[in-house]
Amino acid sequence: MKLKMKAINIRYFIYISVTSIILLFFSSCKTSPQFTDPVATQILADGVYVFNTERVLRDIDFEAMYAAYGISANQTVTKKSEGNAVLMQGDSFADPESGIKLSINIDGSITSPDNSTIQGRLDMNGSVMFSGLYEENGHTILISLKGVLIYQSRDSLAGNEFNGIYKAVDSGTGRNQVIMVNNGLYMWEYETPEEGDFLPWPIVVEADGTFNTGFEFTARSVMPGLGETFFSTVHSSEGKLGTGGNILIQNLTVTNGTSMVENQVPFTLEGVRVSTEDRKIFSENGIPEFSSGEKQSAYSMKSPKNVPGWYNEQLVSENGFYISCGSKSYDDRDTALRIAESIAAGKIISRIGLELSSSTETGSISSGDGVDGDRLYETISTLAAKGIPYTVTESFYDEGTGTAFVRVESAL
């Protein structure tokens, strides 16, 4: 097969609905990660960790389809959060935002038992980085994530005197909330669930009953000839649990965007403990008891069939080259090959971006315009705009399954 030279010019265009924005929570924690005895077969101690993250999402299908028409339209989605609690069990935990199950191997590498495209590492300071693919609404999403795992000792968490079920009214929606507090973790849901409700993740409550939470979502898009649009939402919340069974929370949401600025007046949510029932927050596999199984299946990635011998889901470095493969099922051969090539190239961009930004700590949420601290976003967008040479070394389209396979190489 004749080799062809191209340049990666990754522009990611992710179609989103503002109404689907999910508000997650964060809190500030400073406990060092707890590493086990290096001679053991487990790296991290079991228990509760805070997982602070910054992630960049790209819809590879849209990227390839727009490029086919010579349109360089792009849209980036960046999500940052601090304080989401995860349950580590046997060096395995679930990513709060995506629900992807992650495993930390004895050599520090990160993989997923449910998704063969997940690839990353854990460093000795607790920092985490990984990338991979998942399918959402029939589209291939490439996730690039960096973060840090921070161990929470039992003494640093709220005691059992705060445990129980609380009820409060969400003044923003007028709906009743049911709040669960158990062993230093806080979780809530609407008393009467409705379609489209977002599912929060547990957050940490400090020993004195206080918690500070929030989430930042930023979308930037550029359409040639139409201009640039920007949208950002920053949500923050400060709360306090009282030993007498009361709860007080103050929330603030600030939204900025093209031709719009919305600074809400903070609103207060008050409630009381209605039961001292010990309601478990995490399930046996580390996922919150109240999470929907639909979210987990939405982020799965099916392994392709009739895979060529040279195909490998994992990106590898060998003899001075990155070697990356991509696959895509599509009834049109040219479209499938184009998207598969974009997936393979996108893996390289993600890896380089994560490596370049890994020496910088994950940025904290800022309560301003929602654009500060986007280090991973800035690195990846700069690489995508610059373009990196690569060579397509193998390509194959399986007519029986309608699946394309592409292998590319790029100098390290």
C-alpha positions as semicolon CSV with decimal commas, in nm:
position;residue;x (nm);y (nm);z (nm)
1;M;0,000;0,000;0,000
2;K;0,130;0,343;-0,090
3;L;0,199;0,557;0,213
4;K;0,043;0,900;0,229
5;M;0,162;1,197;0,430
6;K;-0,083;1,427;0,605
7;A;-0,081;1,676;0,887
8;I;-0,303;1,655;1,189
9;N;-0,518;1,966;1,192
10;I;-0,762;1,866;1,462
11;R;-1,067;2,087;1,495
12;Y;-1,329;1,952;1,721
13;F;-1,692;2,044;1,678
14;I;-1,912;1,906;1,955
15;Y;-2,280;1,968;1,927
16;I;-2,425;2,039;2,271
17;S;-2,747;2,163;2,423
18;V;-2,714;2,421;2,696
19;T;-3,007;2,263;2,875
20;S;-2,806;1,941;2,915
21;I;-2,532;2,102;3,123
22;I;-2,471;1,890;3,429
23;L;-2,379;2,071;3,752
24;L;-2,125;1,871;3,949
25;F;-1,975;1,965;4,286
26;F;-1,626;2,026;4,421
27;S;-1,453;2,101;4,749
28;S;-1,093;2,186;4,844
29;C;-0,890;1,905;5,004
30;K;-0,518;1,889;5,079
31;T;-0,449;1,540;5,218
32;S;-0,158;1,358;5,052
33;P;-0,230;1,041;4,853
34;Q;-0,183;0,720;5,051
35;F;0,043;0,472;4,875
36;T;0,064;0,115;5,002
37;D;0,378;-0,091;5,057
38;P;0,556;-0,112;4,716
39;V;0,612;-0,487;4,759
40;A;0,238;-0,543;4,774
41;T;0,022;-0,603;4,469
42;Q;-0,183;-0,286;4,531
43;I;-0,064;0,072;4,478
44;L;-0,325;0,292;4,650
45;A;-0,492;0,233;4,982
46;D;-0,863;0,156;4,968
47;G;-1,097;0,432;5,078
48;V;-1,239;0,769;4,979
49;Y;-1,040;1,000;4,752
50;V;-1,119;1,342;4,611
51;F;-1,072;1,343;4,233
52;N;-1,001;1,692;4,094
53;T;-1,005;1,703;3,714
54;E;-0,988;1,908;3,397
55;R;-1,112;1,738;3,081
56;V;-1,141;1,828;2,714
57;L;-1,401;1,652;2,495
58;R;-1,397;1,627;2,116
59;D;-1,652;1,478;1,878
60;I;-1,431;1,307;1,620
61;D;-1,719;1,228;1,383
62;F;-1,813;1,594;1,343
63;E;-1,448;1,691;1,313
64;A;-1,392;1,456;1,019
65;M;-1,721;1,535;0,846
66;Y;-1,668;1,911;0,852
67;A;-1,310;1,870;0,731
68;A;-1,436;1,668;0,434
69;Y;-1,620;1,979;0,312
70;G;-1,326;2,206;0,379
71;I;-1,496;2,368;0,677
72;S;-1,271;2,443;0,973
73;A;-1,555;2,500;1,217
74;N;-1,459;2,402;1,569
75;Q;-1,607;2,384;1,913
76;T;-1,435;2,284;2,235
77;V;-1,596;2,168;2,555
78;T;-1,396;2,193;2,875
79;K;-1,519;2,071;3,212
80;K;-1,343;2,129;3,542
81;S;-1,441;2,012;3,887
82;E;-1,290;1,973;4,231
83;G;-1,397;1,770;4,530
84;N;-1,590;1,485;4,368
85;A;-1,552;1,185;4,595
86;V;-1,461;0,846;4,448
87;L;-1,434;0,512;4,623
88;M;-1,105;0,332;4,564
89;Q;-1,128;-0,047;4,591
90;G;-0,838;-0,267;4,488
91;D;-0,685;0,011;4,276
92;S;-1,011;0,056;4,088
93;F;-1,254;0,348;4,080
94;A;-1,504;0,518;3,850
95;D;-1,454;0,857;3,683
96;P;-1,737;1,077;3,818
97;E;-1,818;1,266;3,498
98;S;-1,812;0,984;3,245
99;G;-1,875;0,686;3,472
100;I;-1,588;0,500;3,305
101;K;-1,444;0,230;3,531
102;L;-1,068;0,279;3,575
103;S;-0,803;0,034;3,695
104;I;-0,458;0,131;3,822
105;N;-0,210;-0,144;3,737
106;I;0,096;-0,236;3,941
107;D;0,324;-0,046;3,699
108;G;0,114;0,271;3,744
109;S;-0,055;0,244;3,406
110;I;-0,430;0,312;3,386
111;T;-0,669;0,099;3,183
112;S;-1,039;0,015;3,190
113;P;-1,193;-0,333;3,221
114;D;-1,490;-0,211;3,016
115;N;-1,317;0,005;2,754
116;S;-1,001;-0,110;2,576
117;T;-0,926;0,239;2,439
118;I;-0,862;0,391;2,784
119;Q;-0,492;0,454;2,837
120;G;-0,309;0,660;3,099
121;R;-0,093;0,660;3,409
122;L;-0,077;0,746;3,778
123;D;0,229;0,932;3,912
124;M;0,364;0,901;4,264
125;N;0,229;1,245;4,360
126;G;-0,125;1,123;4,293
127;S;-0,164;1,295;3,957
128;V;-0,366;1,110;3,694
129;M;-0,385;1,144;3,319
130;F;-0,569;0,933;3,066
131;S;-0,734;0,948;2,726
132;G;-0,971;0,725;2,539
133;L;-1,288;0,696;2,338
134;Y;-1,652;0,639;2,416
135;E;-1,973;0,654;2,218
136;E;-2,248;0,902;2,289
137;N;-2,557;0,937;2,071
138;G;-2,385;0,736;1,799
139;H;-2,081;0,964;1,788
140;T;-1,722;0,889;1,887
141;I;-1,602;1,116;2,169
142;L;-1,233;1,151;2,248
143;I;-1,169;1,239;2,612
144;S;-0,843;1,389;2,739
145;L;-0,825;1,416;3,118
146;K;-0,574;1,521;3,376
147;G;-0,640;1,529;3,748
148;V;-0,524;1,434;4,094
149;L;-0,638;1,177;4,350
150;I;-0,628;1,303;4,711
151;Y;-0,676;1,054;4,992
152;Q;-0,928;1,145;5,264
153;S;-0,845;1,009;5,607
154;R;-1,141;0,920;5,824
155;D;-1,041;1,185;6,081
156;S;-1,063;1,460;5,816
157;L;-1,423;1,369;5,726
158;A;-1,746;1,456;5,905
159;G;-1,836;1,221;6,188
160;N;-2,139;1,001;6,233
161;E;-2,320;1,274;6,427
162;F;-2,407;1,430;6,089
163;N;-2,535;1,107;5,932
164;G;-2,893;1,087;5,817
165;I;-3,146;1,199;5,557
166;Y;-3,229;1,568;5,519
167;K;-3,506;1,739;5,324
168;A;-3,489;2,087;5,176
169;V;-3,654;2,296;4,906
170;D;-3,451;2,400;4,601
171;S;-3,552;2,765;4,568
172;G;-3,427;2,769;4,210
173;T;-3,676;2,505;4,093
174;G;-3,918;2,489;4,384
175;R;-3,865;2,113;4,399
176;N;-3,794;1,913;4,712
177;Q;-3,447;1,770;4,757
178;V;-3,357;1,460;4,955
179;I;-3,004;1,488;5,093
180;M;-2,809;1,186;5,217
181;V;-2,512;1,226;5,453
182;N;-2,309;0,920;5,548
183;N;-1,956;0,880;5,682
184;G;-1,836;1,219;5,561
185;L;-2,004;1,202;5,219
186;Y;-2,289;1,418;5,088
187;M;-2,528;1,319;4,809
188;W;-2,866;1,450;4,696
189;E;-3,149;1,376;4,456
190;Y;-3,490;1,524;4,379
191;E;-3,769;1,374;4,587
192;T;-3,975;1,328;4,271
193;P;-3,741;1,246;3,979
194;E;-3,818;1,387;3,636
195;E;-3,683;1,303;3,292
196;G;-3,369;1,499;3,220
197;D;-3,261;1,540;3,583
198;F;-2,886;1,537;3,622
199;L;-2,731;1,288;3,860
200;P;-2,485;1,446;4,105
201;W;-2,181;1,271;4,245
202;P;-2,090;1,245;4,616
203;I;-1,886;1,526;4,768
204;V;-1,677;1,540;5,083
205;V;-1,799;1,696;5,408
206;E;-1,520;1,816;5,636
207;A;-1,496;1,724;6,003
208;D;-1,671;2,044;6,115
209;G;-1,968;1,978;5,885
210;T;-1,876;2,235;5,618
211;F;-1,845;2,180;5,244
212;N;-1,764;2,403;4,947
213;T;-1,869;2,280;4,607
214;G;-1,887;2,388;4,245
215;F;-1,846;2,311;3,878
216;E;-1,731;2,493;3,565
217;F;-1,842;2,422;3,209
218;T;-1,702;2,613;2,912
219;A;-1,787;2,584;2,542
220;R;-1,613;2,780;2,268
221;S;-1,705;2,757;1,899
222;V;-1,589;2,916;1,574
223;M;-1,780;2,904;1,243
224;P;-1,602;3,052;0,939
225;G;-1,789;3,359;0,821
226;L;-2,022;3,356;1,120
227;G;-1,785;3,450;1,397
228;E;-1,703;3,310;1,738
229;T;-1,931;3,224;2,027
230;F;-1,849;3,161;2,390
231;F;-2,054;3,020;2,675
232;S;-1,951;2,945;3,030
233;T;-2,130;2,853;3,351
234;V;-1,968;2,854;3,693
235;H;-2,166;2,716;3,987
236;S;-2,049;2,740;4,347
237;S;-2,207;2,630;4,671
238;E;-2,114;2,666;5,037
239;G;-2,285;2,454;5,298
240;K;-2,290;2,378;5,667
241;L;-2,438;2,083;5,854
242;G;-2,533;2,137;6,216
243;T;-2,510;1,869;6,484
244;G;-2,870;1,958;6,573
245;G;-2,992;1,827;6,238
246;N;-3,012;2,145;6,033
247;I;-2,852;2,224;5,697
248;L;-2,784;2,561;5,536
249;I;-2,654;2,603;5,178
250;Q;-2,582;2,917;4,974
251;N;-2,561;2,878;4,595
252;L;-2,440;3,109;4,320
253;T;-2,443;3,055;3,944
254;V;-2,270;3,293;3,702
255;T;-2,325;3,257;3,327
256;N;-2,126;3,440;3,061
257;G;-2,158;3,412;2,687
258;T;-2,167;3,594;2,358
259;S;-2,391;3,901;2,403
260;M;-2,504;3,780;2,745
261;V;-2,402;3,811;3,107
262;E;-2,611;3,666;3,385
263;N;-2,501;3,712;3,745
264;Q;-2,758;3,552;3,967
265;V;-2,821;3,674;4,316
266;P;-2,711;3,405;4,563
267;F;-3,000;3,200;4,698
268;T;-3,017;3,007;5,020
269;L;-3,141;2,654;5,070
270;E;-3,241;2,549;5,422
271;G;-3,348;2,208;5,545
272;V;-3,369;1,973;5,839
273;R;-3,279;1,614;5,913
274;V;-3,587;1,395;5,893
275;S;-3,425;1,060;5,966
276;T;-3,104;0,917;6,108
277;E;-3,127;0,626;5,865
278;D;-2,785;0,501;5,757
279;R;-2,831;0,512;5,380
280;K;-2,536;0,382;5,181
281;I;-2,402;0,625;4,921
282;F;-2,158;0,411;4,717
283;S;-2,255;0,078;4,563
284;E;-2,030;-0,227;4,573
285;N;-1,853;-0,129;4,249
286;G;-1,780;0,229;4,360
287;I;-2,067;0,393;4,170
288;P;-2,319;0,599;4,370
289;E;-2,625;0,395;4,464
290;F;-2,846;0,662;4,306
291;S;-2,676;0,674;3,964
292;S;-2,863;0,545;3,660
293;G;-2,731;0,244;3,472
294;E;-2,818;0,429;3,151
295;K;-2,527;0,666;3,204
296;Q;-2,282;0,380;3,239
297;S;-2,393;0,212;2,915
298;A;-2,386;0,543;2,728
299;Y;-2,011;0,567;2,780
300;S;-1,924;0,217;2,663
301;M;-1,700;0,148;2,366
302;K;-1,763;-0,171;2,169
303;S;-1,463;-0,360;2,033
304;P;-1,470;-0,389;1,652
305;K;-1,507;-0,725;1,478
306;N;-1,281;-0,883;1,214
307;V;-0,983;-0,680;1,335
308;P;-0,671;-0,686;1,112
309;G;-0,354;-0,829;1,266
310;W;-0,183;-0,490;1,274
311;Y;-0,468;-0,315;1,459
312;N;-0,419;-0,215;1,825
313;E;-0,659;-0,006;2,036
314;Q;-0,368;0,117;2,249
315;L;-0,136;0,392;2,130
316;V;0,226;0,279;2,154
317;S;0,568;0,444;2,115
318;E;0,819;0,236;1,925
319;N;1,151;0,309;1,750
320;G;1,104;0,684;1,782
321;F;0,742;0,687;1,659
322;Y;0,394;0,706;1,799
323;I;0,189;0,424;1,645
324;S;-0,186;0,478;1,666
325;C;-0,491;0,302;1,523
326;G;-0,852;0,401;1,479
327;S;-1,170;0,224;1,370
328;K;-1,516;0,340;1,269
329;S;-1,830;0,159;1,154
330;Y;-2,013;0,348;0,879
331;D;-2,197;0,237;0,569
332;D;-1,997;0,471;0,344
333;R;-1,641;0,345;0,294
334;D;-1,472;0,683;0,242
335;T;-1,647;0,840;0,540
336;A;-1,560;0,546;0,764
337;L;-1,193;0,558;0,663
338;R;-1,178;0,935;0,711
339;I;-1,324;0,916;1,062
340;A;-1,103;0,619;1,156
341;E;-0,798;0,817;1,044
342;S;-0,912;1,117;1,251
343;I;-0,953;0,892;1,554
344;A;-0,600;0,752;1,515
345;A;-0,455;1,100;1,471
346;G;-0,661;1,237;1,758
347;K;-0,514;0,983;1,998
348;I;-0,168;1,122;1,925
349;I;-0,280;1,481;1,981
350;S;-0,438;1,378;2,311
351;R;-0,125;1,194;2,430
352;I;0,108;1,482;2,343
353;G;-0,125;1,736;2,500
354;L;-0,147;1,538;2,823
355;E;0,229;1,489;2,838
356;L;0,298;1,859;2,784
357;S;0,049;1,970;3,049
358;S;0,120;1,695;3,304
359;S;0,389;1,901;3,480
360;T;0,130;2,168;3,562
361;E;-0,110;2,112;3,849
362;T;-0,480;2,089;3,770
363;G;-0,616;2,445;3,792
364;S;-0,870;2,544;4,053
365;I;-1,213;2,674;3,970
366;S;-1,215;3,052;3,947
367;S;-1,523;3,252;4,034
368;G;-1,487;3,492;3,745
369;D;-1,530;3,460;3,370
370;G;-1,480;3,085;3,366
371;V;-1,177;3,087;3,138
372;D;-0,881;3,094;3,378
373;G;-0,673;2,783;3,434
374;D;-0,772;2,590;3,119
375;R;-0,423;2,452;3,079
376;L;-0,514;2,125;2,914
377;Y;-0,754;2,298;2,675
378;E;-0,492;2,556;2,579
379;T;-0,228;2,290;2,515
380;I;-0,450;2,067;2,302
381;S;-0,601;2,354;2,102
382;T;-0,253;2,490;2,027
383;L;-0,134;2,150;1,906
384;A;-0,445;2,104;1,694
385;A;-0,405;2,443;1,528
386;K;-0,035;2,388;1,460
387;G;-0,071;2,044;1,304
388;I;0,169;1,752;1,345
389;P;0,294;1,539;1,052
390;Y;0,194;1,175;1,042
391;T;0,195;0,887;0,796
392;V;-0,092;0,650;0,720
393;T;0,078;0,310;0,712
394;E;-0,222;0,076;0,695
395;S;-0,591;0,105;0,606
396;F;-0,865;-0,150;0,555
397;Y;-1,242;-0,144;0,512
398;D;-1,435;-0,458;0,604
399;E;-1,736;-0,470;0,371
400;G;-1,907;-0,734;0,584
401;T;-1,923;-0,523;0,900
402;G;-1,894;-0,179;0,739
403;T;-1,594;-0,101;0,960
404;A;-1,280;0,092;0,866
405;F;-0,940;0,038;1,027
406;V;-0,651;0,283;0,994
407;R;-0,296;0,282;1,138
408;V;-0,078;0,594;1,149
409;E;0,274;0,678;1,264
410;S;0,411;1,010;1,388
411;A;0,767;1,089;1,494
412;L;0,813;1,140;1,869
